[in-house]
Amino acid sequence: MQCLNATVSPLLLEAIAERIETEDLSQKKLGQAVAALSKSFTKERSRLSRTYLDDEFLGAAYLQYFMPINLAKIQLLLDEMPTPKPVEGFSVLDLGSGPGTGALAVLDWWSQRKLPYALSVTAVDSSTVALRQARNLWDRYCRVASLQEADLRTCEGDLERRAWLEQVRQKWPFDLIILANCLNEIFADAGDPIMARTTFVDQSLALMAPHGTMMIVEPALRETSRALHRVRDRLLQEKRCTLYSPCLHEQNCPALAKADDWCHEERAWEPPVIIQEIDEQVGFIKDALKFSYVLLRKDGKTIVNRRPDMYRVVSELRELKGEKRAWLCNEQGRKEVGRQDRLASPHNEAFDQWHRGAIVQIERIIRKERRGKVSSLGRLERDAEVQIVRSV
């Protein structure tokens, strides 16, 4: 796993901490609230209330602990997407914004890079409390950073109803649309949740500029990730959009072939001190950012030029006795590839640096025949050229 520094700036962390200081919440209560919220996010998702941000303790726990983590995930993907080239200002739509996670991630990213265009964000959420928090944090950040060309508009609306669409049309087209950790929370009671979510994404894509990007981020859980894979497949089957990343193809997701499989990211980072302190208190280890995602486009742009010898690494590099192995994915499906230690050479030395999410190019993969059957395990020979085309 490649090591990354947290992309959330100290300025934004300070704005969040300043907001929390107004709450009467001890460190012990904060840790308890973080543990309770984490359990709801993972093991007891069926009990997760969509109004948890309105709760005094759970809302504070989200702001202090989960928000910086989710901000970092979004900012990693902001760096991954094509460089925005807005005609006028950079216009963003943050759907299911909560307390402004996506909005603030873009604000901090835009500010730190001193991008030469004005920023306009529209945040949509059903919670009045959450939108009020988003406004508060946005204003605090802009005041401390002395930002003048950054505008936030909040819109209260239930994403499962169409009223919000009419309210945001005056701001369209959007250069970026963000759905961060909210797609799995909507249409849960629909007869066909996948179809309902696919329709929702399709309607949202209609608000996106021709050169824009839609970013969908979901928890790295099997249930939520597989649901995202299914929405991805339907959108591509119906040619509603094109796929920029992470996939290197637009075929059906190979991870859905087996019921217990799914695809997700895992990227190392250096947690802020406050998160390290809470982890120590409750026994968590947040040394990696885990999530599933897609970046959707309309113009056919892709993260790299697609070709049969280009693969995305979709697992960690596993060390076995006398060899290393990893799973790869491209339009040919998911493949396990290994290299025996005795066959290590300058040609394939890049193999030792493979990590989940990396895009690699392989000159040749050998599949040996044994007892009349071709092995499903691909092998790298000593003279096979291996390159890392794009790290994470």
C-alpha positions in Angstrom: 0.0 0.0 0.0 1.4 3.4 -1.0 1.7 5.9 1.9 0.0 9.2 1.5 -0.3 12.2 3.8 -3.8 13.3 4.9 -4.9 15.8 2.2 -7.2 17.7 4.6 -5.4 20.9 5.5 -4.8 22.0 9.2 -6.9 25.1 8.4 -10.0 22.9 7.8 -9.3 20.7 10.7 -9.1 23.8 12.9 -12.4 25.0 11.6 -14.0 21.7 12.5 -12.4 21.7 16.0 -13.6 25.2 16.6 -17.1 24.2 15.8 -16.9 21.2 18.2 -15.6 23.4 21.0 -19.0 25.0 21.1 -20.5 21.6 22.1 -20.5 20.4 25.7 -18.9 17.0 24.9 -16.1 15.4 26.9 -13.5 13.2 25.3 -15.0 10.1 26.9 -18.5 10.9 25.6 -17.0 11.7 22.2 -15.3 8.3 22.1 -18.5 6.6 23.0 -20.4 8.4 20.3 -17.8 7.5 17.7 -17.9 3.8 18.7 -21.7 3.9 18.5 -21.8 5.6 15.2 -19.2 3.3 13.7 -21.2 0.3 14.8 -24.3 1.8 13.0 -22.2 2.4 9.9 -20.9 -1.2 9.7 -22.6 -3.9 11.7 -26.1 -2.5 12.3 -26.8 -0.6 9.1 -30.4 -1.6 9.2 -30.8 0.4 12.4 -29.0 3.5 11.0 -31.3 6.5 11.2 -31.0 9.0 8.4 -31.3 11.8 11.0 -28.2 10.8 13.1 -26.6 14.1 12.3 -29.4 15.8 14.2 -28.4 14.0 17.4 -26.2 16.2 19.6 -23.6 13.5 20.4 -23.7 11.5 17.2 -23.5 14.7 15.1 -20.5 16.0 17.0 -18.8 12.5 16.7 -19.3 12.6 12.9 -17.8 16.1 12.6 -14.8 15.4 14.8 -13.9 11.9 13.6 -15.7 10.7 10.4 -15.8 14.0 8.6 -12.0 14.4 8.3 -11.7 10.8 7.0 -14.4 11.4 4.4 -12.9 14.7 3.4 -9.6 13.0 2.8 -11.3 10.4 0.5 -13.0 13.0 -1.5 -9.8 15.1 -1.9 -7.9 12.0 -3.2 -10.5 11.7 -5.9 -10.5 15.4 -6.7 -6.8 15.0 -7.5 -7.6 11.9 -9.6 -10.3 13.4 -11.7 -9.5 15.3 -14.9 -8.3 18.9 -14.2 -11.4 21.1 -14.3 -11.6 23.7 -17.1 -14.7 25.7 -16.3 -16.0 28.2 -18.8 -16.7 30.6 -16.0 -16.5 29.6 -12.3 -16.3 26.1 -11.0 -19.8 25.0 -10.1 -20.3 22.0 -7.7 -23.4 20.1 -6.6 -23.1 18.2 -3.3 -26.0 15.8 -3.0 -26.9 14.3 0.4 -24.3 16.8 1.7 -24.9 16.2 5.4 -22.8 18.9 7.2 -21.1 19.8 4.0 -18.5 17.1 3.7 -18.2 17.3 -0.1 -18.6 21.0 -0.2 -15.9 21.6 2.4 -13.6 19.1 0.7 -13.8 21.0 -2.6 -13.5 24.4 -0.8 -10.3 23.3 1.0 -8.9 21.6 -2.2 -9.7 24.8 -4.3 -8.2 27.1 -1.7 -5.0 25.1 -1.1 -4.3 24.9 -4.9 -5.2 28.6 -5.4 -7.2 27.7 -8.5 -7.8 30.7 -10.8 -11.6 30.7 -10.9 -14.4 31.4 -8.6 -16.1 28.5 -6.7 -19.8 28.0 -6.3 -21.2 25.0 -4.4 -24.9 24.0 -4.0 -25.4 21.6 -1.1 -28.6 19.5 -0.9 -29.8 17.6 2.2 -33.0 16.8 4.0 -31.6 17.9 7.4 -32.0 21.5 8.4 -29.5 20.9 11.2 -26.9 19.4 8.9 -27.2 22.3 6.4 -26.8 24.8 9.2 -23.6 23.0 10.2 -22.4 23.1 6.6 -23.0 26.9 6.5 -21.3 27.4 9.8 -18.1 25.4 8.8 -18.0 27.0 5.4 -18.2 30.6 6.8 -15.6 29.8 9.5 -13.2 28.5 6.9 -13.7 31.4 4.4 -13.2 33.9 7.2 -10.0 32.4 8.5 -8.6 31.9 4.9 -9.8 35.3 3.7 -11.7 33.8 0.8 -13.8 36.1 -1.3 -14.7 34.1 -4.5 -16.3 31.1 -2.8 -20.1 30.9 -2.6 -22.2 28.2 -0.8 -26.0 27.8 -1.4 -27.9 25.3 0.7 -31.0 23.6 -0.4 -33.2 21.6 1.9 -34.8 18.6 0.1 -35.4 14.9 0.2 -33.4 13.3 -2.5 -36.0 10.6 -3.0 -38.5 13.3 -4.2 -38.1 15.5 -7.3 -38.6 18.9 -5.7 -34.8 19.4 -5.1 -34.2 19.0 -8.9 -36.3 22.0 -9.7 -34.6 24.1 -6.9 -31.1 23.5 -8.3 -31.8 23.8 -12.0 -31.1 27.5 -11.9 -27.5 26.7 -11.0 -26.9 24.0 -13.6 -24.9 22.9 -15.5 -22.5 21.7 -12.8 -18.8 20.9 -13.4 -18.8 18.4 -10.5 -21.5 16.4 -8.8 -20.7 14.6 -5.6 -22.6 11.8 -3.9 -20.6 10.9 -0.9 -21.8 8.0 1.3 -25.4 8.8 0.5 -26.4 6.6 -2.5 -26.7 3.5 -0.2 -29.0 5.4 2.2 -31.7 6.4 -0.3 -34.5 4.2 -1.8 -33.7 1.5 0.7 -37.4 0.6 0.9 -38.0 0.7 -2.9 -39.2 -2.4 -4.7 -36.0 -2.3 -6.8 -33.5 -0.1 -4.9 -30.8 -0.6 -7.6 -33.2 0.6 -10.4 -34.4 3.5 -8.2 -30.8 4.6 -7.5 -29.8 4.2 -11.2 -32.7 6.5 -12.2 -31.7 9.0 -9.5 -28.1 9.0 -10.8 -29.3 9.4 -14.4 -31.5 12.3 -13.4 -28.5 13.9 -11.6 -26.3 13.4 -14.6 -28.7 15.5 -16.6 -27.5 18.5 -14.5 -23.8 17.9 -15.3 -21.9 19.9 -17.8 -20.6 18.0 -20.9 -17.0 18.3 -19.6 -18.0 17.5 -16.0 -17.4 14.7 -13.5 -19.8 12.9 -11.2 -18.1 11.4 -8.1 -19.9 8.6 -6.2 -18.2 7.4 -3.0 -19.5 4.6 -0.9 -18.4 2.7 2.2 -16.0 -0.2 1.5 -18.5 -2.8 2.8 -19.6 -5.8 0.7 -23.3 -4.8 0.7 -22.8 -1.1 -0.2 -19.9 -1.8 -2.7 -21.8 -4.5 -4.6 -24.9 -2.2 -4.8 -22.6 0.5 -6.3 -21.2 -2.1 -8.8 -24.8 -2.9 -9.9 -25.7 0.7 -10.4 -22.5 1.2 -12.4 -23.4 -1.8 -14.6 -26.9 -0.5 -15.3 -25.8 3.0 -16.1 -23.2 1.7 -18.6 -25.5 -0.9 -20.1 -28.0 1.9 -20.8 -25.1 4.2 -22.1 -26.1 6.9 -19.6 -22.5 7.9 -19.1 -18.9 6.8 -19.5 -16.5 5.7 -16.9 -13.3 7.6 -16.1 -12.1 5.5 -13.1 -11.4 3.2 -11.3 -12.3 0.6 -13.9 -10.3 0.2 -17.1 -13.3 -1.2 -19.0 -17.1 -0.7 -19.3 -18.1 -4.4 -19.2 -20.1 -5.8 -16.3 -18.2 -5.7 -13.0 -16.4 -9.0 -12.6 -16.6 -8.7 -8.8 -20.3 -9.5 -9.0 -19.6 -12.9 -10.5 -19.2 -14.4 -6.9 -21.7 -13.5 -4.2 -19.0 -12.9 -1.5 -16.7 -10.7 -3.7 -16.5 -6.9 -4.0 -14.1 -4.2 -5.1 -12.8 -1.3 -3.0 -9.9 1.0 -2.4 -7.5 1.0 0.5 -5.1 3.9 0.7 -2.7 4.6 3.5 -2.6 8.0 5.2 -1.4 9.8 8.3 -4.4 10.4 10.5 -4.8 13.8 12.2 -3.9 13.8 15.9 -7.5 14.0 17.1 -8.4 10.8 15.2 -5.3 9.0 16.6 -6.4 10.0 20.1 -9.9 8.7 19.5 -8.6 5.5 17.9 -6.5 4.9 21.0 -9.4 5.4 23.3 -11.9 3.1 21.5 -9.5 0.6 20.0 -9.8 1.5 16.3 -7.0 1.6 13.7 -7.6 4.2 11.0 -4.3 3.9 9.2 -6.0 3.5 5.8 -8.8 5.2 3.9 -11.2 2.5 2.7 -14.0 3.2 0.2 -15.6 2.2 -3.1 -16.1 4.8 -5.8 -16.7 5.6 -9.5 -15.9 8.8 -11.4 -18.5 9.2 -14.2 -18.2 11.4 -17.3 -20.1 12.1 -20.5 -17.1 12.7 -22.9 -15.5 9.3 -22.9 -12.3 10.4 -21.0 -10.5 7.7 -19.1 -7.8 7.7 -16.5 -5.4 5.9 -18.8 -5.6 4.7 -22.4 -7.3 1.3 -22.3 -5.5 -1.6 -23.9 -5.4 -5.4 -23.2 -2.0 -5.3 -21.5 -3.2 -2.6 -19.0 -4.6 -3.7 -15.6 -5.7 -2.3 -12.3 -4.5 -4.0 -9.2 -7.5 -4.9 -7.1 -5.9 -6.5 -4.1 -2.9 -6.2 -1.9 0.4 -7.9 -3.0 0.3 -11.1 -1.1 3.6 -12.8 0.0 3.4 -16.6 -0.1 6.2 -19.2 0.2 8.6 -18.5 -2.6 6.3 -16.2 -4.6 4.0 -13.1 -4.5 0.5 -12.8 -6.0 -2.1 -10.1 -6.7 -5.5 -9.9 -8.4 -5.8 -7.7 -11.5 -8.8 -6.4 -13.5 -9.5 -5.2 -17.0 -11.9 -5.9 -19.8 -10.8 -9.6 -19.7 -12.1 -9.9 -16.2 -10.4 -10.5 -12.8 -7.2 -12.5 -12.9 -4.8 -13.7 -10.3 -1.1 -13.2 -11.3 2.0 -14.3 -9.5 5.8 -14.2 -9.8 8.1 -16.7 -8.2 10.8 -15.1 -6.2 13.5 -17.0 -8.2 12.2 -15.3 -11.4 12.7 -11.7 -10.0 14.7 -9.6 -12.5 15.2 -6.0 -13.6 12.5 -6.6 -16.2 9.8 -7.3 -13.6 11.1 -5.6 -10.5 8.2 -3.1 -10.6 6.0 -6.1 -9.6 7.4 -5.8 -6.0 5.8 -2.2 -5.8 2.3 -3.2 -6.8 -0.4 -2.0 -4.5 -4.2 -1.9 -4.5 -5.4 0.7 -7.0 -2.2 0.9 -9.0 -2.5 0.7 -12.8 0.1 -1.6 -14.3 1.2 -2.7 -17.8 2.4 -6.3 -18.3 4.1 -7.4 -21.5 3.2 -11.1 -21.2 1.3 -13.4 -18.8 1.9 -17.1 -19.0 -0.8 -19.7 -18.1 0.7 -23.2 -17.8 -1.2 -26.3 -18.7 -1.4 -29.0 -16.2 -3.2 -32.4 -16.6 -4.9 -31.1 -19.7 -6.3 -27.9 -18.1 -5.0 -24.4 -18.4 -4.2 -22.9 -15.0 -6.3 -19.9 -13.8 -3.2 -18.5 -12.2 -1.1 -16.2 -14.5 2.6 -16.3 -14.2 5.3 -13.6 -14.9 8.5 -14.9 -16.4 11.9 -13.5 -15.8 12.0 -11.5 -19.1 8.4 -10.1 -19.0 8.4 -6.3 -18.8 6.3 -4.9 -16.0 5.6 -1.2 -15.4 3.5 0.8 -13.0 1.7 3.2 -15.3 -0.1 5.1 -12.5 0.2 4.8 -8.8 -2.5 6.0 -6.4 
